[in-house]
Amino acid sequence: MKKLINALAVALAFTGTAGAFHAVHAADYKPRIIRFGYGLAEDSNQGRAVKHFADDLSKRTGGKLKARGFASASLGSDTQMQNALIGGAQEMTVVSTATLVGIVKDFGVYDLPFLFANEKEADAVLDGPFGQKLAAKLQDKGLVGLVYWENGFRNLTNTKRPVAKLEDLQGIKLRVMQNPVYIDMFNSFGANAVPLPFSELFTALETKTVDGQENPVNTIQSSKFYEVQKYLSLTKHVYSPWIVLASKKWWDGLSADEKKAIQEAAVSSRDFERKDSREAAVKAVDFLKEKGMQVTVVSDAELARMREKAKPAFDKFAADGGAEVIKDLQAAIAVVRK
Ligand code: TF8
């Protein structure tokens, strides 16, 4: 008996108390409600992924961490929610990276047209060192960038005429995101770019305040733009990422276990969202045709002309302090293409 006690004492001394009890120590989760606001409808790729995140997080934490989704910009537009996160009035959101340029200018780099050739390149660059480094720049500004989701390749819609070439865009009042790269790009294409928050877009289209807009086909479907837009041009001019954000103020008060669970649920939601969005996008064009939209496939030659026309937007972004981030992004894409 004495021998056994001695052996136990030795074992404990070696592992240390913390180590010995680690295996049975319950994870440190406090009951928390996480307000997760987003701009699209509940029945959208964005809404489905928020739900996936909430379910996954709840499962991981035995129901302690509860994310509650707030759809359709009910907590505010993308930029309003970013500010609510910075101030600590809201815990989480998912926004277009394009709407972050007022906080970290370098995020405009993703909006330069025709950068990514396909989703595979985008995934590798966003999840790799380039995307992580850019996301880390948000920390000083009060935001934690968790993962990138896919918004998708953007396409044009309008009520005026089918757009098959640059000239067709002449004079079209086109809503763009509140981001200088988009404004410069579409003005250089001959359109009249009107920056507006997404939350005001449907009404602006309905009342003809603007003639058109540009978004991925999934969003054109889930936001019912087919009800107020006739022509769809498949241009895929920009690959648009979404980024899932947490309030840094709130994040800093979480336990290590809570942070880990949220991070893991975020990664799971990312994988779910990309798969779901890609499957939905394949069906969306047919759906939009059935709803009466007239679809124009823009030729590669025309897309090359657009790319040429967009050069001034590239140059301006570079001259405005973006030269290095463009160089880094192009290098990251080159690595993936090899
Ligand atoms: C846009 C974006 C939006 C998203 C969404 C509100 O056009 O593509 O669809 O940011 O989160 O504003």
Boltz pocket constraint, residues with backbone or C-beta under 6 A from the ligand:
constraints:
  - pocket:
      binder: B
      contacts: [[A, 38], [A, 39], [A, 40], [A, 78], [A, 94], [A, 95], [A, 96], [A, 151], [A, 177], [A, 196], [A, 197], [A, 198], [A, 214], [A, 215], [A, 219], [A, 240]]
      max_distance: 6.0
